Amino acid sequence: MLQVNLPQIGNFREHIPREFGVALNIVHIAHCEKAQKLFDQYKLAWGTIFELARGVTRGTWTFQDMTEHRLHKLKGSNAQSASKVGAIMADKVPSAKGAPSELWLEYDREQLAIVENKGRGLGTMGQWEGKEHWYGGKIQQVARVVKAGTSFKLELEKPEIRRSHRFARFLGSRRILQVRVPENLTYDKVGSALREFLISSKFVLCGRVFVPFHAKEGSMYLLETNENIDRQTNLCDGDSHRLTLYQFVKWHNPLRLNRKQPISKWSTRWALGLSTSVPTIEFAPENIFFIGDQHAVDWGEGKPPAEKIMTDGCGYISGAALTAIMRVMKYSSRPTAVQGRIAGAKGMWVLHPDPAHQTADGPPTIWIRDSQNKIKLGSLHKVDSAHRIFDLLAPSRVTGPSRLSSQTLVNLAHGRVPMPILKELMADGLHEEVRQLTEWSGPDSMLMVWRAVEQVGRVVTSRLRRRIAGQARALGLGQLRPNDELATGIDDCDDSGSVNRGRNPHSGEPLTPHESVLELLQAGFHPLKLDRLFSKLEYVVTQVLDEYIEKFHIPVKESLEAYIIPDPYGVLEEGQIHFRSSELITDPESGTQMDIVTGSVLVWRNPTRLPSDVQKVTAVSHPKLADYFDVIVFPVKGERSLASYLGGGDTVTLVWSKRLVENFHTSPLCTAPAGLTSDFEREVEHVEDFDIRVTNLSKKEAQTAFQKVLLLGLAETKIGLYSKFHDLAVYERGYASTAAIRLAYMFTTCLDASKTGLRVKADVFEKDRKSCGSRKPYYMAALEQSTEGQTVSKRKDSTPYILDVLVDEGRRLRDDFLKQYSVLRSSSTNTTDHDLTSPYISASRRATQVSQAGLHVLQDNLNAVKVHVQRAYGNWQAAVVLQKKAKEGKGSPDPKSQAIQKSVQLFAQRPDSEILFFSDEELKTVMASYAYSLSSTFGFSVAFAELCAIKARAQGAVLFADRFAEVMCIPSHVLRALSQAQDDVDD
């Protein structure tokens, strides 16, 4: 029976004080009473204040340096002033070049929306300040914890437009501060001291108070409350719309309505509002329904375990809603299902099976299952509209071919897939990728190489992700699952790994080797005629080889990945699945095309730590499911759900390769060993119990206890260690051994610790750690450069271990390929490129001719250019011979790299003497050409973009703007056509 959400609230008297996050220790990120008065006096924009504070935390300047004279010059909006901070504080003239950056314009848009106070930042209100379908919350304000003597401090990083989530849209980006906690500070005594510091503190940033409210995956999230330090509430700044922490808790996860939840599970629910998402459509409260789940046939009364819930995490959505989402997102067709968040619910929503609800017309309607609803909010007629907007994470789609992982390979080998087949898969995949990168003969060969480099480096996708900041998954780009190993609640939460953004501002060289190779190829260079291109391609080839060997990322052509949904009609039998693609799939063996996969197939989810995590099932074609495209439909019949046999997550890998499927034997279900729970301390305190406990505490103690609950995600989980313990047990004792199965369950229980409140007992952990010692499997030790002090484990089984075999085979193949690559160098004609020296030679010849006629100014100008370039060259030569310093920590600069960059920066400046006879463009060209004539390596280090432009012009280039070049790729059918045409010519 369907019913609108009107929960029974019952009697519950809150004892927890209505004041959270106030009675905490005050820690200054950056604050000065005197400077604060000036900030308020001159009404500086928040982005400008943030940049000033960032300089203080980095030691670039102090608050005492912020004189009235300087701050007066920083008046105005974010777009007008924030970018000038560095120059003004250094008493330099700010650059007047170019339009304001999108970051500062976005700060201004958000600020206007905050002051307007109509919920515009939530989206769904159309155009705003020159942006169509605008929504807020896209700016990441980030700080990093660093050790400061015996305590800690926070250093601010430059804000970036990265991703948007519900909290930032509701509050405004400026009200959220994300604090990254380096992993090396989380262990042992330092880790305990850090947790105590973060749990007991509120943080002051230029008069504004930020209080922590959640921690996950190495990050802590802080909310700006309505508290002020050394300042007054400024109505013109939207200060009156700030919330207290208590109000924020009541808005997102009200304690009164969720009192029966374990407090640890209640704490994890903050992740729902931090998921990277795009706001799409708002549902009317009367069109949001709550429905029960479908259970296994043998289940009786009471709350069922997860394996008995056949529809776990998947509700229904109307065709009208899917069509509306399609229009907002501008998809080419309507998706069958969507992953998202709405109200207090999360999961997948699939097209409703009733034809009456499948039409494109009518009001958008959604049905939320009990298993999806994580937070009770009360009547949806009374909640904020933010809770009724569908926050889209991703549409249903297919990616492929899929790649095997180390754990999947172990499972397949355990399932009796012959080792030669797995070795052959590795060799085939490697040969194909390396062949495309190293076939350099033929008129169109460089097009093939260009496409191969773009594919292995995922260059266009990476560029798009940089451009569309956090919308990639919602737009159907990138990975279906952001993290294979840890299926977590905050998606794409931290792109800190993607430091390579764009290009060097002085030389113009892209910051990734793959993009550098593409631009050199585009300019018309050939790897056998330019040593720099040859070396960079060698790096790309080596990286491909290493990824195969180190990560065992072996592609299976007959495979794909897609989201799973439960059978909406109940027509599939136990052990059956259904998959239909919206695009035709070509069989690599026969060349035939199909849209429905049928026959015996394998299905799994990552990670596959148990023998039963890979299942052989039968794919069938059923007419009732014909309209359910690009999703893998699982049956709802049977004693337990098919999904419960597999690892966690919404994404399933589907494989129909005969070599794998026909040889594979499914293992019986591996259940948790008896007594596993006795290895854990159970700290299951419910919200109402916590509420009673804190009544006996002082105000400060109670509020600190509440902060400890909010920041449970900071606790040590032992996840990584138990992953290693499990790998070793599998290696030494066997995949299906009692020890390996126990450690697999220890790993998964640690993974869910934040929700369950379970913690590994100290004595149990010590026993497990000692039993594993410092031993490593052969395949792990073999991949490390130095094995000094390591103990290589001995296997009890005499049969070869699949990963040992593949590492040895992979290293053999790697050495063979690299030898073949080095042989290519013997045919290299790496002589001076006359196209690149021509501009300097031409200018030199003209200067000589003009000098002979008695006019020496041109020669003087050219000499000034040469002196300037030679000076940069001398600095560069001194820099490249410096020893590279061992990394002292993440973000610490390398002196050698810094010295090289200074020489690049020096080169990019104009010569000291006045240059009259060369235009700016001619000057750049002559400087680049002369730099190349001194040294090819130096030339490309300091003038990469200009040398590419010179080469392209000499080849008869067609120029187009960067924004076109960044999204261009070569379709495979174009290469096939060119290859065929060449074959016909050869014949």
ZIFENVEN-V954295 format. One record per residue. RES is the residue in three letters. SS is DSSP state (h for helix, s for strand, l for the rest). PSI is psi in radians with two decimals (none if undefined). Layout:
res=(RES RES)
ss=(SS SS)
psi=(PSI PSI)
//
This chain:
res=(MET LEU GLN VAL ASN LEU PRO GLN ILE GLY ASN PHE ARG GLU HIS ILE PRO ARG GLU PHE GLY VAL ALA LEU ASN ILE VAL HIS ILE ALA HIS CYS GLU LYS ALA GLN LYS LEU PHE ASP GLN TYR LYS LEU ALA TRP GLY THR ILE PHE GLU LEU ALA ARG GLY VAL THR ARG GLY THR TRP THR PHE GLN ASP MET THR GLU HIS ARG LEU HIS LYS LEU LYS GLY SER ASN ALA GLN SER ALA SER LYS VAL GLY ALA ILE MET ALA ASP LYS VAL PRO SER ALA LYS GLY ALA PRO SER GLU LEU TRP LEU GLU TYR ASP ARG GLU GLN LEU ALA ILE VAL GLU ASN LYS GLY ARG GLY LEU GLY THR MET GLY GLN TRP GLU GLY LYS GLU HIS TRP TYR GLY GLY LYS ILE GLN GLN VAL ALA ARG VAL VAL LYS ALA GLY THR SER PHE LYS LEU GLU LEU GLU LYS PRO GLU ILE ARG ARG SER HIS ARG PHE ALA ARG PHE LEU GLY SER ARG ARG ILE LEU GLN VAL ARG VAL PRO GLU ASN LEU THR TYR ASP LYS VAL GLY SER ALA LEU ARG GLU PHE LEU ILE SER SER LYS PHE VAL LEU CYS GLY ARG VAL PHE VAL PRO PHE HIS ALA LYS GLU GLY SER MET TYR LEU LEU GLU THR ASN GLU ASN ILE ASP ARG GLN THR ASN LEU CYS ASP GLY ASP SER HIS ARG LEU THR LEU TYR GLN PHE VAL LYS TRP HIS ASN PRO LEU ARG LEU ASN ARG LYS GLN PRO ILE SER LYS TRP SER THR ARG TRP ALA LEU GLY LEU SER THR SER VAL PRO THR ILE GLU PHE ALA PRO GLU ASN ILE PHE PHE ILE GLY ASP GLN HIS ALA VAL ASP TRP GLY GLU GLY LYS PRO PRO ALA GLU LYS ILE MET THR ASP GLY CYS GLY TYR ILE SER GLY ALA ALA LEU THR ALA ILE MET ARG VAL MET LYS TYR SER SER ARG PRO THR ALA VAL GLN GLY ARG ILE ALA GLY ALA LYS GLY MET TRP VAL LEU HIS PRO ASP PRO ALA HIS GLN THR ALA ASP GLY PRO PRO THR ILE TRP ILE ARG ASP SER GLN ASN LYS ILE LYS LEU GLY SER LEU HIS LYS VAL ASP SER ALA HIS ARG ILE PHE ASP LEU LEU ALA PRO SER ARG VAL THR GLY PRO SER ARG LEU SER SER GLN THR LEU VAL ASN LEU ALA HIS GLY ARG VAL PRO MET PRO ILE LEU LYS GLU LEU MET ALA ASP GLY LEU HIS GLU GLU VAL ARG GLN LEU THR GLU TRP SER GLY PRO ASP SER MET LEU MET VAL TRP ARG ALA VAL GLU GLN VAL GLY ARG VAL VAL THR SER ARG LEU ARG ARG ARG ILE ALA GLY GLN ALA ARG ALA LEU GLY LEU GLY GLN LEU ARG PRO ASN ASP GLU LEU ALA THR GLY ILE ASP ASP CYS ASP ASP SER GLY SER VAL ASN ARG GLY ARG ASN PRO HIS SER GLY GLU PRO LEU THR PRO HIS GLU SER VAL LEU GLU LEU LEU GLN ALA GLY PHE HIS PRO LEU LYS LEU ASP ARG LEU PHE SER LYS LEU GLU TYR VAL VAL THR GLN VAL LEU ASP GLU TYR ILE GLU LYS PHE HIS ILE PRO VAL LYS GLU SER LEU GLU ALA TYR ILE ILE PRO ASP PRO TYR GLY VAL LEU GLU GLU GLY GLN ILE HIS PHE ARG SER SER GLU LEU ILE THR ASP PRO GLU SER GLY THR GLN MET ASP ILE VAL THR GLY SER VAL LEU VAL TRP ARG ASN PRO THR ARG LEU PRO SER ASP VAL GLN LYS VAL THR ALA VAL SER HIS PRO LYS LEU ALA ASP TYR PHE ASP VAL ILE VAL PHE PRO VAL LYS GLY GLU ARG SER LEU ALA SER TYR LEU GLY GLY GLY ASP THR VAL THR LEU VAL TRP SER LYS ARG LEU VAL GLU ASN PHE HIS THR SER PRO LEU CYS THR ALA PRO ALA GLY LEU THR SER ASP PHE GLU ARG GLU VAL GLU HIS VAL GLU ASP PHE ASP ILE ARG VAL THR ASN LEU SER LYS LYS GLU ALA GLN THR ALA PHE GLN LYS VAL LEU LEU LEU GLY LEU ALA GLU THR LYS ILE GLY LEU TYR SER LYS PHE HIS ASP LEU ALA VAL TYR GLU ARG GLY TYR ALA SER THR ALA ALA ILE ARG LEU ALA TYR MET PHE THR THR CYS LEU ASP ALA SER LYS THR GLY LEU ARG VAL LYS ALA ASP VAL PHE GLU LYS ASP ARG LYS SER CYS GLY SER ARG LYS PRO TYR TYR MET ALA ALA LEU GLU GLN SER THR GLU GLY GLN THR VAL SER LYS ARG LYS ASP SER THR PRO TYR ILE LEU ASP VAL LEU VAL ASP GLU GLY ARG ARG LEU ARG ASP ASP PHE LEU LYS GLN TYR SER VAL LEU ARG SER SER SER THR ASN THR THR ASP HIS ASP LEU THR SER PRO TYR ILE SER ALA SER ARG ARG ALA THR GLN VAL SER GLN ALA GLY LEU HIS VAL LEU GLN ASP ASN LEU ASN ALA VAL LYS VAL HIS VAL GLN ARG ALA TYR GLY ASN TRP GLN ALA ALA VAL VAL LEU GLN LYS LYS ALA LYS GLU GLY LYS GLY SER PRO ASP PRO LYS SER GLN ALA ILE GLN LYS SER VAL GLN LEU PHE ALA GLN ARG PRO ASP SER GLU ILE LEU PHE PHE SER ASP GLU GLU LEU LYS THR VAL MET ALA SER TYR ALA TYR SER LEU SER SER THR PHE GLY PHE SER VAL ALA PHE ALA GLU LEU CYS ALA ILE LYS ALA ARG ALA GLN GLY ALA VAL LEU PHE ALA ASP ARG PHE ALA GLU VAL MET CYS ILE PRO SER HIS VAL LEU ARG ALA LEU SER GLN ALA GLN ASP ASP VAL ASP ASP)
ss=(l l s s l l l l l l l l l l l l l l l l l l l l s s s s s s l l h h h h h h h h h l l l l h h h h h h h h h h h h l l l l l h h h l l h h h h h l l l l l h h h h h h h h h h h h l l l l l l l l l l l l h h h h h h h h h h h h h h h l l l h h h l l l l l s l l s l l l l l l l s s l s s s s s s s l l s s s s s s l l l s s l l l l h h h h h h l h h h s s s s s l l h h h l l h h h h h h h h h h h h l s s s s s l l s s s s s s s s s l l s s s s s s s s s s l l l l l l h h h l h h h l l l h h h h h h h h l l l l l l l l l s h h h h h h h h h h h h l l l s s s s s l l h h h s s s s l l l s l l l l l l l l l l h h h s l l l l s s s s l h h h h h h h h h h h l l l l l l l s s s s s s l l s s s s s s s l l l h h h l l l l l l l l s s s s l l l s l l l l l l l l l l l h h h h s s s s s s s l l l s l l l s s l h h h h h h h h h l l l l h h h h h h h h h h h h h h h h h h h h l l l l l l h h h h h h h h h h h h h l h h h h h h h h h h l l l l l l l l l l l l l l l l l l l l l l l l l l l l l l l l l l s l l l l l l s l l h h h h h h h h h h h l l l l l l l h h h h h h h h h h h h h h h h h h h h h l l s s l l l s s s s s s s s l l l l l l l l l s s s s s s s s s s s l l l l l l s s s s l l s s s s s s l l l l l l h h h s s s s s s l l l h h h l l l l l s s s s l l l l l l l h h h h l l l l l s s s s s l l h h h h l l l l l l l l l l l l l l h h h h s s s l l l s h h h h h h h h h h l l h h h h h h h h h h h h l h h h l l l l h h h h h h h h h h h h h h h l l l l h h h h h h h h h h h h h h l h h h h l s s s l h h h h h h h h h h h l l s s l h h h h h h l l l l l l l s s l l l l l l l l l h h h h h h h h h h h h h h h h h h h h h h h h l l l l l l l l h h h h h h h h h h h h h h h h h h h l l l l h h h h h h h h h h h h h h h h h h h h h h h h l l l l l l l l l l l l l l h h h h h h h h h h h h h h l l l l l l l l l l l h h h h h h h h h h h h h h h l h h h h h h h h h h h h h h h h h h h l l l l l l l h h h h l l l l l l h h h h h h h h h h h h h h h l)
psi=(2.37 2.46 2.50 2.65 1.72 1.30 2.66 2.01 -0.70 -3.06 2.19 1.97 2.08 2.20 -0.43 2.27 2.64 0.33 1.97 2.58 0.38 -0.89 1.05 2.85 2.43 2.17 2.23 2.12 -0.90 2.04 2.46 2.16 -0.76 -0.82 -0.64 -0.69 -0.67 -0.70 -0.77 -0.68 -0.75 0.03 0.87 2.51 2.67 -0.70 -0.65 -0.78 -0.72 -0.74 -0.66 -0.77 -0.65 -0.72 -0.62 -0.81 -0.42 -0.11 0.25 -0.63 3.06 2.97 -0.51 -0.42 -0.21 1.33 2.81 -0.68 -0.77 -0.83 -0.52 -0.58 -0.15 0.27 2.72 -3.08 3.02 -0.80 -0.56 -0.51 -0.52 -0.68 -0.23 -0.16 -0.87 -0.80 -0.80 -0.73 -0.36 0.15 0.67 2.89 2.13 2.53 2.38 0.08 2.53 2.88 2.78 2.58 2.69 -0.54 -0.88 -0.55 -0.67 -0.67 -0.75 -0.72 -0.82 -0.70 -0.75 -0.67 -0.67 -0.81 -0.67 -0.66 0.74 0.18 0.40 -0.56 -0.35 -0.23 -2.97 0.13 0.17 -2.51 2.54 2.10 0.83 0.07 2.18 2.56 0.83 2.50 2.78 -2.84 0.33 -0.15 2.29 2.06 2.03 2.45 2.81 2.35 2.28 2.65 2.36 1.60 -2.17 -0.10 -2.66 2.77 2.93 2.25 2.30 2.52 2.86 2.31 2.65 2.67 1.94 -1.06 2.89 2.52 2.96 -0.76 -0.80 -0.57 -0.68 -0.78 -0.56 2.42 -0.65 -0.31 -0.08 2.33 2.16 2.21 2.05 2.31 1.88 2.43 -0.62 -0.20 0.07 -0.03 2.69 -2.47 -0.66 -0.76 -0.74 -0.76 -0.69 -0.79 -0.72 -0.74 -0.81 -0.65 -0.57 0.14 2.66 2.66 2.32 2.18 1.80 1.01 -0.16 2.50 2.17 2.24 2.31 2.47 -0.18 2.66 2.35 2.50 0.81 0.19 2.59 2.49 2.32 2.54 2.37 2.10 -3.00 0.18 2.51 2.56 2.06 0.57 2.90 2.68 2.26 1.86 -0.59 -0.34 -0.01 0.27 -0.53 -0.23 0.01 2.66 2.71 2.88 -0.64 -0.80 -0.65 -0.74 -0.81 -0.61 -0.74 -0.82 1.31 2.21 -0.68 -0.70 -0.28 0.52 -0.39 -0.13 2.52 2.43 -0.54 -0.68 -0.69 -0.71 -0.67 -0.32 -0.19 -0.42 -0.46 -0.67 -0.07 0.02 2.36 2.13 2.92 2.18 2.37 -1.35 2.68 2.29 2.45 2.49 -0.57 -0.15 0.28 2.01 2.60 2.18 2.77 2.96 2.83 2.28 2.88 2.65 -0.53 0.11 2.40 -2.16 2.98 3.10 2.12 2.68 2.84 -0.68 -0.30 -0.11 1.86 -0.33 0.42 2.09 0.23 2.07 -2.87 2.70 2.55 2.75 -0.61 -0.69 -0.76 -0.68 -0.73 -0.71 -0.72 -0.75 -0.70 -0.78 -0.16 0.72 2.73 -0.40 2.91 2.21 2.70 -0.62 2.81 2.55 2.36 -2.89 2.44 2.41 -2.19 0.39 2.70 2.83 -2.65 2.59 2.21 2.69 2.27 2.41 -0.33 2.13 -0.52 -0.45 0.12 -0.14 2.75 -0.20 2.91 3.03 2.42 2.32 2.57 2.50 2.13 2.19 2.74 -0.68 -0.28 -0.47 1.80 -0.41 2.26 2.21 -0.14 -2.84 2.20 -0.15 -0.39 -0.22 2.89 2.56 -0.39 -0.56 -0.26 -0.02 2.36 1.97 1.91 2.23 -0.82 2.62 2.87 2.35 3.00 2.39 2.66 2.94 2.73 2.87 2.50 2.77 3.04 -0.74 -0.67 -0.68 -0.74 -0.72 -0.78 -0.72 -0.69 -0.57 0.25 0.45 2.15 2.46 -0.71 -0.57 -0.75 -0.64 -0.71 -0.70 -0.76 -0.84 -0.76 -0.82 -0.76 -0.83 -0.77 -0.82 -0.74 -0.64 -0.79 -0.51 -0.31 0.15 1.81 0.06 2.78 2.63 -0.50 0.27 -0.60 -0.42 -0.71 -0.77 -0.76 -0.84 -0.69 -0.74 -0.75 -0.70 -0.88 -0.50 -0.07 0.83 -0.89 -0.73 -0.73 -0.72 -0.74 -0.74 -0.62 -0.65 -0.68 0.12 1.52 -0.02 0.05 -0.90 -0.70 -0.51 0.06 0.51 2.80 -2.77 2.55 -0.69 2.06 -0.48 1.97 -0.78 -0.74 1.75 1.80 3.01 -0.41 1.91 2.46 0.60 -0.37 1.89 0.49 -0.37 -0.46 1.22 -0.38 1.59 1.92 -2.38 2.88 2.19 -0.31 -0.83 -0.37 0.08 2.35 2.65 -0.11 2.47 -0.61 -0.76 -0.61 -0.78 -0.78 -0.76 -0.58 -0.71 -0.76 -0.62 -0.31 0.16 2.70 2.41 -0.44 -0.11 -0.08 1.98 -0.62 -0.73 -0.71 -0.79 -0.72 -0.64 -0.63 -0.69 -0.77 -0.78 -0.77 -0.69 -0.70 -0.80 -0.78 -0.63 -0.69 -0.82 -0.75 -0.64 -0.07 0.65 1.41 2.12 2.54 1.98 -0.69 1.16 2.88 2.96 2.45 2.90 2.66 2.61 2.67 2.57 1.96 -0.37 -0.19 0.55 -0.29 2.45 2.85 2.33 0.07 2.63 2.95 2.35 2.22 2.27 2.55 -0.24 2.62 2.44 2.26 2.21 2.16 -0.42 -0.94 -0.37 -0.05 2.72 2.58 2.80 -0.21 2.27 2.25 2.76 -3.01 2.34 2.86 2.49 2.48 2.84 2.58 2.50 2.68 1.46 -0.28 2.62 -0.57 0.12 -0.21 2.21 2.42 2.15 3.10 2.14 2.23 2.83 2.10 2.20 -0.54 -0.44 0.21 -0.46 0.02 1.53 2.65 0.44 2.60 2.06 2.14 2.62 2.74 0.14 2.71 3.06 -0.32 2.79 2.55 -0.64 -0.52 -0.27 -0.42 3.02 -2.95 2.96 2.89 -0.28 2.32 2.46 2.30 2.17 2.27 0.31 2.12 -0.65 -0.64 -0.83 -0.82 -0.52 -0.26 2.40 2.13 2.40 2.63 2.78 2.28 1.92 2.85 2.39 2.59 2.45 0.10 -0.68 -0.43 -0.17 -0.05 2.57 2.30 1.99 1.04 1.66 2.25 2.83 -0.79 -0.56 -0.73 -0.72 -0.74 -0.70 -0.72 -0.14 -0.46 0.06 2.77 2.94 -0.84 -0.73 -0.72 -0.77 -0.61 -0.67 -0.67 -0.70 -0.65 -0.66 -0.82 -0.59 0.52 -0.43 -0.19 -0.26 2.61 2.36 -0.35 0.26 -0.92 -0.68 -0.75 -0.45 -0.78 -0.70 -0.74 -0.78 -0.72 -0.74 -0.69 -0.77 -0.81 -0.68 -0.20 2.59 -0.65 0.21 2.72 -0.73 -0.77 -0.71 -0.72 -0.82 -0.53 -0.75 -0.55 -0.74 -0.91 -0.57 -0.69 -0.63 -0.63 0.13 -0.67 -0.52 -0.67 -0.37 0.16 2.42 2.39 2.32 2.48 -0.75 -0.58 -0.80 -0.78 -0.72 -0.78 -0.71 -0.75 -0.64 -0.45 -0.55 -2.54 0.26 2.61 2.52 2.70 -0.78 -0.57 -0.81 -0.65 -0.46 -0.21 2.49 -0.76 2.22 0.26 2.30 0.06 2.55 2.07 2.22 2.64 2.36 2.51 -0.53 2.44 -0.33 2.52 2.51 2.33 -0.72 -0.57 -0.80 -0.79 -0.60 -0.80 -0.77 -0.75 -0.73 -0.63 -0.82 -0.71 -0.85 -0.72 -0.81 -0.75 -0.57 -0.80 -0.67 -0.75 -0.48 -0.58 -0.58 -0.50 -0.44 0.14 2.46 1.04 1.17 3.04 2.35 1.94 -0.45 -0.62 -0.53 -0.31 -0.82 -0.71 -0.77 -0.72 -0.78 -0.67 -0.73 -0.75 -0.71 -0.69 -0.78 -0.76 -0.64 -0.69 -0.44 0.04 0.02 1.97 -0.02 -0.72 -0.73 -0.69 -0.75 -0.75 -0.69 -0.69 -0.69 -0.79 -0.74 -0.76 -0.80 -0.71 -0.61 -0.78 -0.66 -0.74 -0.76 -0.71 -0.76 -0.71 -0.59 -0.72 -0.32 -0.10 2.60 2.37 2.23 2.49 2.46 2.25 -0.22 2.92 2.25 -0.13 2.25 2.55 2.18 -0.66 -0.84 -0.72 -0.75 -0.72 -0.76 -0.61 -0.67 -0.63 -0.73 -0.74 -0.79 -0.71 -0.29 2.78 2.59 2.67 -0.69 2.71 2.26 2.01 -0.51 -0.04 2.31 2.95 -0.70 -0.76 -0.69 -0.81 -0.75 -0.79 -0.72 -0.79 -0.76 -0.75 -0.68 -0.73 -0.65 -0.47 -0.75 2.21 -0.77 -0.78 -0.80 -0.85 -0.46 -0.64 -0.35 0.78 -0.94 -0.70 -0.67 -0.66 -0.70 -0.71 -0.81 -0.78 -0.72 -0.70 -0.45 0.03 0.83 2.64 2.03 2.47 2.81 2.75 -0.72 -0.40 -0.81 -0.63 -0.41 0.12 2.47 2.90 2.00 2.58 -0.59 -0.46 -0.77 -0.68 -0.75 -0.76 -0.70 -0.75 -0.73 -0.68 -0.72 -0.71 -0.69 -0.77 -0.67 none)
//
